[in-house]
Amino acid sequence: MPLYEHVMIARQDLSNAQAEGLVEHFSAVLTDNGGKVVESEYWGVKTMAYKINKNRKGHYAFLRTDAPSSAVQEMERLMGLHDDVMRVLTIKVDAHEEGPSVQMQKRDEREGRRERRN
């Protein structure tokens, strides 16, 4: 089955538990349609670059999935209909990276960063 990565932004006025509940809900939708959630991460409330629906911040969540395209389309359809979900980005990948995502790594652990010049 194809591998996908999803990033979801939910409204800022939700609690952390409600935002994590959304991730569980959409993970259940995916598994009910024959897919599998490999890993999910809740990134927390982050400031966005621009306002979306009069919101300056949002709850970010990340999913790595192994699912048929019909299951992903159904999950995206339901996310689009849900009032609490502001944006969704889905990317098809060749392979999932091991370990936590870049957002969850500490700054010291990130590779390939160069030193600032004075």
C-alpha positions in Angstrom: 0.0 0.0 0.0 1.1 3.6 -0.6 2.7 5.6 2.3 1.5 9.0 3.2 2.3 11.8 5.6 -0.5 14.2 6.8 -0.3 17.5 8.7 -3.5 18.8 10.2 -4.2 22.2 11.7 -7.1 22.5 14.1 -8.7 25.7 15.6 -6.8 27.4 18.4 -9.7 27.5 20.9 -9.8 23.7 21.3 -8.2 22.1 24.3 -5.2 19.8 23.9 -7.4 16.8 24.7 -9.9 17.8 22.0 -7.2 18.3 19.4 -5.7 14.9 20.2 -9.2 13.4 20.1 -9.5 14.7 16.5 -6.3 12.9 15.6 -7.7 9.7 17.1 -11.1 10.1 15.3 -9.4 10.5 11.9 -7.0 7.7 12.6 -10.1 5.5 13.3 -11.7 6.6 10.0 -8.5 5.6 8.2 -8.3 2.1 9.9 -12.0 1.5 9.2 -11.3 1.9 5.5 -8.4 -0.5 5.4 -5.5 1.7 6.2 -3.0 1.7 9.1 -1.6 4.6 11.1 2.2 4.0 11.5 2.8 6.9 13.8 1.1 10.0 15.0 2.5 13.1 16.7 0.8 16.0 18.4 3.0 19.1 17.8 1.0 21.5 20.0 -0.2 25.0 19.5 1.9 27.0 17.1 1.7 30.5 15.6 0.9 30.5 11.8 2.5 32.7 9.2 -0.9 34.3 8.4 -4.4 34.2 9.7 -6.8 31.4 8.6 -10.4 32.0 9.4 -9.5 34.8 11.8 -7.2 32.4 13.8 -3.6 33.4 14.4 -2.6 30.0 16.0 -3.5 26.4 15.6 -3.1 22.9 17.0 -0.8 21.0 14.7 -0.8 17.2 14.3 1.2 14.9 12.1 0.3 11.4 10.9 2.4 8.8 9.1 0.0 6.3 7.4 0.1 3.2 5.2 -3.3 3.2 3.4 -5.1 2.8 0.1 -5.9 6.0 -1.7 -9.7 5.5 -1.1 -9.1 5.6 2.6 -7.0 8.7 2.4 -9.6 10.4 0.2 -12.4 9.6 2.7 -10.3 10.9 5.6 -9.6 14.1 3.8 -13.2 14.5 2.8 -14.3 14.2 6.5 -11.6 16.6 7.6 -12.8 19.1 5.1 -16.3 18.8 6.5 -15.3 19.1 10.1 -15.7 22.6 11.6 -12.6 22.3 13.9 -10.1 21.4 11.1 -8.7 24.5 9.3 -6.1 22.9 6.9 -4.8 19.5 5.9 -1.7 18.7 3.9 -1.2 15.1 2.5 2.0 14.0 0.8 2.7 10.6 -0.7 6.2 9.4 0.2 8.4 6.6 -0.9 9.5 5.6 2.7 8.8 6.8 6.2 11.8 8.3 8.0 12.8 6.6 11.3 12.5 8.5 14.6 10.6 11.6 15.4 9.8 14.3 12.9 11.9 17.5 12.6 9.3 19.4 14.6 9.8 17.1 17.6 13.6 17.0 17.6 15.5 19.4 19.8 17.6 22.0 18.0 20.9 20.4 19.0 19.9 17.1 17.5 19.1 18.5 14.0 21.8 17.8 11.4 22.9 20.0 8.6 22.6 23.3 10.4 25.4 25.7 9.9 26.7 28.2 12.4 25.6 31.9 12.1 28.2 34.4 11.1 28.8 37.5 13.1 
